Amino acid sequence: MPLVAHNRLPTFDRLREEGLRVLAPDFALHQDIRELHIGLLNMMPDAALEATERQFFRLIGESNPIAQFYVHPFTLDELPRGEAARAHIDKYYEPYSKIRAEGLDVLIITGANVVGSELSNQAFWKPLIEVVDWAHESVTSTVCSCLATHAVLEFRYKQKRIPQSHKKWGVFPHYIVDKSHPLVTDINTRFDVPHSRWNTVSREQFDVAGLRVLVESDDGCVHLATSADGIRTIFFQGHPEYDTISLLKEYKREIRAFVSGQRKDYPPFPENYFGPSEKAICNEFRFLLTEAIQNKTTLPAFPEELLINQVDNTWRDTAGGVLGNWMGLIYQITHSDRRIPFMDHVNPDDPLNLKWKRA
């Protein structure tokens, strides 16, 4: 069922323009359909704040036909923000105190940019732990994306992420290793996932933590896992929410960083993303750019318009399928009074052997 535009967030208008069905709140009230209230803790930096917001709203809105989705975006005050991003947050996001008081059915936590290698030194570290601990006790299920996965693995399971010799960047094939979990029902057994990160948590670390690995790549890179109970916490290391052009935009930003001197080397292509014709266009641009830098002439414009309709999306259907399965599972194991799971003993009549108590 569609998203409900319960505030004036511009993302709703953008998604309507894309053809996604978005209900006005007065219309939604006349539909005899359950609501699901979804928190989105958006920790992305200013440049990606609204794009990440749209990506998750879109993925939620396309995911499942059984409920009306009220998405409640919020962030952490400790994250540094510029004037425009702060104005957007103040106008359209909800304070965490309100989120906590009113409750959620589920929570999604995005990744974040960090300064330095130590997560525990980041300004958001303690506030993030507070949100995760609250969600663990008060929200049926939490999805952690990329860096949020690394953070939770560190502070809850004592598994610290491992720096890699090179950035895992591009689109990579993965396969299901545990077909019995409802999250991976009726999705492709092999599918692609975008990644963009310098650090990883290994399969061995997931196993030591007692987590349930559902999806990994040929090289043992875990993409999808859950807490031992199968539902309380869902971990993504990749970025299934990415738009088709997200990696293209990131490639462009990396070239800008090279030109400005913020990175020493010219960025490589994201793996398995550009085809031969797109690589040829990019190589020609690199030649022209290098020539302009050497001759101190006007720099050429990045050929984004030539590339934007050439790159393929090979992950969205499966991403929507997994999220749809998650929403369907949450729909089954919650109720309109927002019951939450606890693990005192199992009940074979409940999905994933969970028992429930009232919040």
N, C-alpha and C positions, 0 to 999 in steps of 0.2 A: 504494500500500500504506500501511498506517497508520503513525502515529508509534509509537515504542517508548518506554515510560515507564521510562527507565533510571535515574531517580532519583526522589525524592519531591516534586518540584516541584508545587505546588498547581495550576498551569495544566493539568496532565494530568487532574485530577479535574474541573475546570471544563469542559474540552472533552468529556469522557465524558458529563457531564450534558447537553451540547448535542446529543449523539447521534453525535459523532465517534468513530470506532473508534481505540482506543489499546491497543496490545499490552503485556502484562506481559513483562518481559525473559526470564523462563524459557520462556514460550510462544514468543517471537520466536526463541529459539535453535533451536527444532525446525522452523522454517520454512526450506525450501531456497530462500531468496530473498536477493539481494544487499542489503547494507547501504549506505546513503549517510550519511556523517557531515557534518553541516551546522553550522558555527559561526554564532552570532548575537551580534554585538557590539552590545549594547543600550546606547546612550548617552542615552536619553531621561531627563528629570528624574524625580524621585520620583513625582510625581502621575500620570505616564503610564508608569512603568516596567513594571508588571505588565500593564497593558492592551496596551501595545505588544508585550510578550512573547507574550501570548495571540493577538494578531492575526497575528503571523508564524507561530507554531506552527500556528494554524488553517489559514492559507493553505498552508503546507507539507503539512499532513496531508491536505488535500483535493485536492492538486495532481496526483498521478500514481499509478497503480496498480502500478508496476513495481518498487518497492523498499521496504525498511523504513528509516524516517527516524530517525536518532539526532541530535537537535538539542542542541547544546552552548552554552548561554548564557554569556556573560562580559561584563565591562564594563571600564572604565578606572578605576584607582584615583584618578586626578587629578580625576575628576568629583565635585563636592560632593554629599554624601548626608546625609539625615537618619537618625535612629536606626532607624526601621522599615525603610527601604529598605536600609540597610546590613546589618541583620539578615537580610533576605530574600536579599541577594546572598551574604553569608557562608555561608548555609545551603544555597542551591540553585545558585549559579553556580559556574563553574569558573575557576580562576586562568589568566591568559593563559599563564603558563609551562607549564602542563599542556597547554593547547590547542596551543601551539607544539611541544612535545615529541612529542605523539601524532599530530599532523597532522589535516587535514580534507580532505574532497573539495571542498567549496565553503564560501564565507563570505558572510553577509549583514550589512551595516552599516546601522544605523538612523540617523535624523536625531538632532538634539540641539538644545537651547535654548542660545542664546549671549547674552552680555552685551556690548553694543557692536556696532559694525559690522565690526570687523576679526577675521577668523577666526584669523589668525596670532597674535593676542593671547590666545586662549583657552587655558585650562590643559590642555585635551585635545589641543592641536594637535600637539605633538611625539610624544606616545604614539600618536596616531592614525596619523601618518605611519609610525611604526615598524611598526604592525600591517599597514597597507596595503602597505608595501614587502615585509614578510615574505610576505604573501599573494600578491603579484605573482610571487614566485619559487617559492613552495611550495604554492600552492592552485590548482586547475584554473581556478576562476572565482569572481569576487567581485561581488555585487550591492550597489550603493550607493544608498541611499534619501535623497532630498531634500537635507538639509544635507551628508550624506556625499558626495553627488555634487558639491556646490559646493566642498567641501574638496579633493577629489581633482582637480577641474578646476583649482584654483588652484595646488596645490603640485606637481602632476605636469605639467600642460599650460600653466601660466602664464596661465590665463584666470580672472580675478577676477570674482566675481559682481557684478551691478549692482543697486543699490537701486532699488525701484519707488516711484512716487508714492503708491500705495495697495496694500494687501495683496491678493494673489491668494488668494481664499478662497471655497470652494464646490465645486461639481461641474461640470466642464467637458467638452464633447465634444472628442474627438481622432480622428485618422484615421491609418491606416498609409500611410507614404510610401515604404517599401522592403519589398515583399512577398516578396522572395527569401530573407529570413533565417529560419532554423528557429524562432526565438523567436516569430514572429508567424504561424506556420502554423496554419490552421484556427481562427483567432479572428475576431471581428467586425472588419470593415474600418473601422467607426466605432464608438466606444464612449466611455463616460464615465470620468473619473478625478477623484478629489478632490484639491484643492490647498489648502495653507495655508502661505503664505510671503510675506515682505516683499522678497525678493531673487530675481533670476533669472540664469540663464546663457542667452544668446541663441543662436538658430540659427547666426548668423554665428560666434560663439565656438566652438561645437561643430565647425563646418566648419574654422575656422582650426587647431583642435587635431588635425584629421585623424581625427575620430571618425565613426562610422557612425550616422546618425540613422534611426530606424525609425518613430517615432510622434511627431506633433506636432498642435497645434490649429490652428484657422482663423487665429488671430492670430500664428502662427509660434512658439508656445511649445512647446519640445521636452519631451516626457515621457519617451521611451524611446530610448536610444542605446547603442552598444557601442564598445569600443576597436576600433582599425582591424582587428585580427585576427578580430573578431566574437564573441569568447567570453571573453577574459581578464578584462575588466571590463564590467559591465552598469550603466548609469546610469538611475535613475528621478529625475525632478524632482517628480513627484506622490506621492500616498500610496495606492497600490493596496491596501495592507494594511488600510486603515481599516475599522472596523465600520460598520454602518448608522447608528449613533447617535454616531459619533465627532465629527462636526461639531456635532451637537446639544449634546454635552457641552462642546465648545469655546465654543459660543455662550453657554451658561450661565456658563462661567468668565469670559467677556468682560463679561457683565452684572455679575457679582460685582466685577470690576475697576472698572467704572464706579461702582458703589455705594460702593466703598471709596475712590474717588478716585485709583486707579492709572491710569485712563484718563479723559480729559476728556469725550469724546463717548460717547453711547449707541451700542453696536455695531450696524452694519447687519446685515441678514440675510446668511448665506452664500448666494452666488449659485446659482441653479438647484437649490436643495435643499428649501426649504419650498414646499408648494402653497398655494393661496388660503386654505383652511381653517386650515392651520397658521399662516400669517401673521396671520390674524384672531385666533387664540388668543394669539399673541405680542404683537400690538398691544394687545389688551385688558389683558394682563399689564403692558405698559409703562405704560399709562394708570393702572392701579391702583398700580403702583410709584411713579410720579411723584407721584401724589396723596399717597401715604403719606409720601414723603420731604418734601414741602412741608408736610404737616400734622404731621410728626414722630410718626407713629403706627406701629404694627407693620407691618413690610414683608410683602407677600404672598409666598407660596411660589411658586417658579418652576413652571409647569404641565408639568413633565417627563412625568408619567404620561399626560397628554392627548396629548402629542406623540410619545411613544416608539414607538407602534405605527402612526403615520401617515406617517412619513418612509420613502422608498423607497431601496433599494440598486440602483443601475444600473451597477455596476462590478465586482462580485465575480466573476461568471462569467469575464469577460475576464481579470481579474487572476489567477485560478486557471489559466486556459488558458496565459497567458504563463509563469507559474512552472512549470506542468506541462511545457511545452515545454523550459524550461531544465533541469529535472530529467531529462527524457528524453534531452536532448543530453549532459548530464554522464554519464549512465548509459552512453551509447554510447562516449564518448571517455575514460573512465577504466576501471580494472579494480580487482579486490579488493586488489591490491598498491599502489593509489593512484598511478598514473602521472600525471605532470604534463606539460603542453605546453611545447615551446620552438620558436622560430621560425627555426632555422638554414636550413631549406628546407621547401618544401611537399610534401605527399604527397596526390595526387588521390584516393587510396582512403579518406582520413580525412574525416569531416564537417568542413566549413569549411576544408579544406586544412591541417590541423594535423599535425605529426609529434610523436611521443612519446618520452620517455626515462623511465627509472625514477627515482623520487624518491630 
